[in-house]
């Protein structure tokens, strides 16, 4: 289970969530994409109409509706969606006085009879661009974080805060939490600045950075207005091909991590 998170907005977070989920479903995985952003852009990008988004992630997070009622099939075979409605904007305040407020999502996903991890091979959570209680719930529930990072000036702004948050959560609320990888988005190698940012990010994060980068591509920007992932909107474009490669690398990394964990000596 992975959260796709970055407290900085406009970095391609939702686009990565939609298209990585689609690419994984295309190779035969069963995928659940949980939209935890009140803006509901992931829901829009997968063609879920606004009048069909309730019950969704808000009701699930607050314990108002069970998982089965909050999930919709998408138009992509193998990809299900838990949509977000504007009601989710009020969850930050409503969760303040709730018991186990940081564990609401984790508890709901692991409730008896829910079997979320058995039902889907991959669960991706699209987080809002903030580090509030809703994002905290996602980080407590998942195994790891994928961080989309825009290849532009100030790209590293805010990622230090996210890294510190991960460290704090892993010490207390979720010991297994870690950053699984950094995905460079909106890369334009014709620009010296873009190349420089990529070099700086790779120097800073090393092997955490995916080899696959997502190019700046007009078809990626157009696809959400049609309620489609770019892989369906224009499978042949550079952006779609990049997300296919990213999915392959994601699968390979996950497999290697599982093998390494299996062979770790017992402490």
C-alpha positions in Angstrom: 0.0 0.0 0.0 1.5 3.3 -1.1 0.7 7.0 -0.5 1.5 9.4 -3.3 2.4 12.5 -1.4 4.1 15.9 -1.6 3.1 18.9 0.5 3.9 21.1 -2.5 1.1 21.4 -5.0 1.4 21.2 -8.8 4.1 18.6 -8.9 2.2 15.9 -10.9 1.0 14.0 -7.8 -2.5 13.2 -9.0 -1.4 12.6 -12.6 1.1 10.1 -11.3 -1.5 8.4 -9.1 -4.0 8.1 -12.0 -1.5 6.8 -14.6 0.5 4.6 -12.4 -2.7 2.9 -11.2 -3.9 2.6 -14.9 -0.6 1.1 -16.0 -0.5 -1.4 -13.2 -4.1 -2.5 -14.0 -3.1 -2.8 -17.6 -0.5 -5.5 -16.8 -3.1 -7.5 -14.8 -2.9 -6.2 -11.3 -6.0 -5.4 -9.3 -5.7 -1.8 -8.1 -7.6 0.5 -5.7 -6.9 4.2 -6.0 -8.1 6.1 -2.9 -8.7 9.8 -3.6 -8.0 11.7 -0.4 -7.8 15.1 -1.9 -10.9 17.3 -1.4 -10.4 18.7 -4.8 -11.2 15.3 -6.2 -8.9 15.6 -9.2 -8.1 11.9 -9.3 -11.8 11.1 -9.4 -12.3 13.6 -12.2 -9.3 12.2 -14.1 -10.9 8.7 -14.0 -14.3 10.0 -15.2 -16.2 9.7 -11.9 -19.0 12.3 -12.0 -19.3 14.6 -9.0 -22.8 13.3 -8.3 -21.4 9.8 -8.0 -18.7 10.5 -5.4 -20.7 9.9 -2.2 -20.3 7.7 -0.3 -16.5 7.9 -0.9 -13.3 8.6 1.0 -14.9 11.1 3.4 -17.6 8.6 4.5 -15.0 5.8 4.8 -12.6 7.9 6.8 -15.2 9.0 9.2 -16.7 5.5 9.6 -20.0 6.5 8.0 -20.0 3.8 5.2 -18.3 0.5 4.7 -15.6 -0.1 2.1 -18.0 -1.9 -0.3 -20.3 1.2 -0.5 -17.4 3.6 -1.0 -15.6 2.0 -3.9 -16.6 2.3 -7.6 -15.3 0.4 -10.6 -13.6 2.7 -13.1 -13.7 2.4 -16.9 -10.3 0.7 -16.6 -10.6 -3.1 -16.1 -8.9 -4.0 -12.8 -8.9 -0.4 -11.4 -11.3 0.6 -8.7 -11.7 4.1 -7.2 -12.7 5.4 -3.8 -13.7 8.9 -4.9 -13.4 12.2 -3.0 -16.2 14.8 -2.6 -16.0 18.3 -1.2 -17.2 17.0 2.1 -13.6 15.8 2.7 -12.5 19.4 3.2 -14.2 19.4 6.6 -12.6 16.2 7.7 -9.5 18.0 9.1 -11.7 19.7 11.7 -14.1 16.7 12.3 -11.2 14.4 13.0 -9.6 16.6 15.8 -11.7 15.2 18.6 -12.2 11.7 17.2 -10.6 8.7 19.1 -7.5 7.3 17.3 -7.8 10.2 14.9 -4.5 9.3 13.1 -5.5 5.7 12.6 -9.0 6.1 11.1 -8.0 5.0 7.6 -5.8 2.2 8.8 -8.4 0.9 11.1 -11.1 1.1 8.4 -8.9 -0.7 5.8 -8.1 -3.5 8.3 -11.5 -3.9 9.9 -12.7 -7.5 10.1 -14.4 -8.6 6.9 -12.9 -5.7 4.9 -9.9 -7.7 3.5 -8.6 -4.7 1.4 -5.1 -6.0 1.1 -6.4 -9.4 -0.1 -8.8 -7.9 -2.5 -6.4 -5.6 -4.4 -2.7 -6.3 -5.2 -1.9 -2.6 -5.1 -3.6 0.2 -3.1 -2.5 3.7 -4.0 -3.6 6.8 -2.0 -3.6 10.2 -3.6 -2.9 12.7 -0.8 -3.8 16.4 -0.6 -0.9 18.9 -0.9 -0.6 19.4 2.8 0.6 17.5 5.9 -2.7 17.7 7.9 -4.8 15.0 9.6 -6.1 13.6 6.3 -2.5 13.1 4.9 -1.4 11.8 8.3 -4.1 9.1 8.1 -2.7 8.0 4.8 0.8 7.9 6.0 -0.2 5.8 9.1 -2.1 3.3 6.9 0.5 2.7 4.1 3.7 0.8 3.9 5.6 3.4 1.9 5.5 6.8 0.1 6.1 7.7 -3.5 7.1 11.3 -3.9 6.5 13.1 -7.2 9.0 15.9 -7.6 8.8 18.6 -10.2 12.0 19.2 -12.2 11.9 23.0 -11.7 13.4 25.6 -9.4 12.6 25.1 -5.7 11.8 21.4 -6.4 13.3 20.4 -3.1 11.2 22.9 -1.2 9.0 21.1 1.2 10.5 17.7 0.8 12.6 18.2 3.9 9.4 18.7 5.9 7.9 15.5 4.4 11.1 13.6 5.2 10.9 14.8 8.8 7.2 13.8 9.0 8.0 10.3 7.7 10.8 10.0 10.3 8.4 11.1 13.1 5.6 8.8 12.0 7.9 5.8 11.6 9.1 6.3 15.2 5.7 6.3 16.7 2.6 5.7 14.6 3.8 3.5 11.7 7.2 1.8 12.1 7.2 0.3 8.6 6.8 3.7 6.9 9.5 4.8 4.5 10.0 6.7 1.2 10.0 4.0 -1.5 11.0 6.3 -4.3 11.1 9.8 -5.8 9.5 10.3 -9.3 10.8 13.3 -11.3 7.9 14.9 -13.2 7.6 17.7 -15.8 11.1 17.0 -17.0 12.2 19.0 -20.1 15.8 18.0 -20.9 16.0 20.8 -23.5 16.2 23.2 -20.6 19.5 23.5 -18.7 17.6 24.2 -15.5 15.6 21.0 -15.8 18.8 19.0 -16.3 20.4 20.8 -13.3 17.5 20.0 -11.0 17.5 16.4 -12.0 21.2 16.1 -11.3 20.7 17.8 -7.9 17.8 15.5 -7.0 19.7 12.4 -8.0 22.8 13.6 -6.0 20.6 14.2 -2.9 18.4 11.1 -3.0 20.6 8.6 -4.9 19.0 5.3 -5.7 15.6 6.4 -4.3 15.1 8.4 -7.5 13.4 6.3 -10.2 15.4 6.0 -13.4 12.2 6.7 -15.3 11.3 10.4 -15.6 8.0 11.9 -16.7 8.4 14.5 -19.4 6.5 17.8 -19.7 3.9 16.7 -22.2 0.7 18.5 -23.4 -1.2 15.2 -23.8 -0.8 14.6 -20.1 -2.3 18.0 -19.3 -5.2 17.5 -21.7 -6.2 14.0 -20.6 -8.0 14.9 -17.3 -10.4 17.2 -19.0 -11.7 14.2 -20.9 -12.0 12.1 -17.7 -9.3 9.8 -19.0 -5.8 8.7 -17.9 -3.2 9.7 -20.6 -2.6 6.0 -21.2 -6.1 5.8 -22.6 -6.3 9.3 -24.0 -3.2 8.9 -26.1 -1.3 5.7 -25.5 1.4 6.6 -28.0 2.5 9.9 -26.6 5.7 10.4 -24.7 3.9 10.9 -21.4 1.9 7.7 -21.6 5.0 5.7 -22.6 6.9 7.2 -19.6 4.2 6.0 -17.2 4.3 2.5 -18.7 8.0 2.4 -18.0 7.5 3.8 -14.5 5.0 1.0 -13.7 7.5 -1.6 -14.9 10.2 0.0 -12.7 7.8 0.2 -9.8 6.9 -3.5 -10.1 10.6 -4.4 -10.3 11.5 -2.4 -7.3 8.6 -3.8 -5.2 9.6 -7.3 -6.2 13.2 -6.7 -5.2 12.2 -5.1 -1.9 10.0 -8.2 -1.1 12.9 -10.6 -1.9 15.3 -8.5 0.3 12.8 -8.5 3.2 12.4 -12.3 2.9 16.2 -12.8 3.2 16.8 -10.4 6.0 18.2 -12.3 9.1 16.0 -12.4 12.1 17.1 -9.9 14.8 
